[in-house]
Amino acid sequence: MSRKTRSRNPEAIYDVNMTPLIDVSLVLVVILMVATPMAFQSGIAVQNAASSGRKAAVHARSERVEIDIVSADDVIVNKNPIPRSALRGLLAPLIEASATRTVVVHCADAVPHGAFVAVLDEAKACGAAEIAVVGG
């Protein structure tokens, strides 16, 4: 038997196909770009109530001013009922004494929208830095 020698085809491609390697690398880069910010996000800070005792609840209550809008003419500020016309006179010193200048507003369902917005405007005019609206 005679052996035929193969002649090499000069047009053949003998390189490694890099496309799958590049595709996998790019997918890994995208996964890392998406996962990295999630790893650095901070969680919610929770204080242990057992270590601080009842002092934490009293301290948190004195840091903010709470307003309950009962009707268009009556509000409750820190559990003290007052007429809405006297709100500005009472609210300004309370906000000045507050360390965080936070006002928490809770509104009853029967209160007109205009009265609710007027109370928010008065709180902002008295110097409230943050206004939180509590639903329910």
BELVENLIN-V472318 format. One record per pair of residues at least 6 apart in sequence whose C-alpha atoms are under 8 Angstrom apart, sorted by the first residue. I is the first residue (numbers start at 1). J is the second residue. If there is no record, write none. Layout:
I&J + I&J
//
This chain:
49&56 + 62&98 + 63&98 + 63&99 + 63&100 + 63&101 + 63&102 + 64&95 + 64&98 + 64&99 + 64&100 + 64&101 + 64&102 + 64&103 + 64&104 + 65&77 + 65&78 + 65&94 + 65&95 + 65&98 + 65&101 + 65&102 + 65&103 + 65&104 + 66&77 + 66&78 + 66&79 + 66&103 + 66&104 + 66&105 + 66&106 + 67&75 + 67&76 + 67&77 + 67&78 + 67&103 + 67&104 + 67&105 + 67&106 + 68&75 + 68&76 + 68&77 + 68&105 + 68&106 + 68&107 + 68&108 + 69&75 + 69&76 + 69&105 + 69&106 + 69&107 + 69&108 + 69&111 + 69&116 + 70&76 + 70&107 + 70&108 + 70&111 + 71&108 + 71&110 + 71&111 + 72&84 + 72&111 + 72&112 + 72&115 + 72&116 + 73&83 + 73&84 + 73&85 + 74&81 + 74&82 + 74&83 + 74&84 + 75&81 + 75&82 + 75&83 + 75&84 + 75&87 + 76&82 + 77&91 + 87&122 + 88&122 + 88&123 + 88&126 + 91&123 + 91&126 + 92&126 + 92&127 + 95&101 + 95&102 + 95&103 + 95&126 + 95&127 + 95&128 + 96&127 + 100&129 + 101&127 + 101&128 + 101&129 + 101&130 + 102&128 + 102&129 + 102&130 + 102&131 + 102&132 + 103&123 + 103&128 + 103&130 + 103&131 + 103&132 + 104&131 + 104&132 + 104&133 + 104&134 + 105&120 + 105&131 + 105&132 + 105&133 + 105&134 + 106&133 + 106&134 + 106&135 + 107&116 + 107&134 + 107&135 + 120&131 + 123&131 + 124&131
//
